[in-house]
Amino acid sequence: MVRYVVSNLGPETTQENKDKLLAALKNVKGIKDIALTPAAKEITFGINGPEPKAKLLKEACETAGFTLGARM
């Protein structure tokens, strides 16, 4: 499993915004089994094939209004 910080994800994030983030990440090729952990400000996902480039993950997060941080 791969983990990244999402700096503006938190317990106060609405379900609608969490759903937008999940939908955006599901469009990135190679990602499977995505989980959000708002309390820890992180996303966790499995990889199917080569790991997606951070640039693609960042762009997906940005389309949903979120900011991707460092890989953990």
HELIX and SHEET records of a PDB file:
HELIX    1   1 GLN A   15  LYS A   26  1                                  12    
HELIX    2   2 PRO A   38  ALA A   40  5                                   3    
HELIX    3   3 ALA A   54  THR A   63  1                                  10    
SHEET    1   A 4 ILE A  31  THR A  37  0                                        
SHEET    2   A 4 GLU A  42  ILE A  47 -1                                        
SHEET    3   A 4 VAL A   2  VAL A   6 -1                                        
SHEET    4   A 4 LEU A  68  ARG A  71 -1                                        
END                                                                             
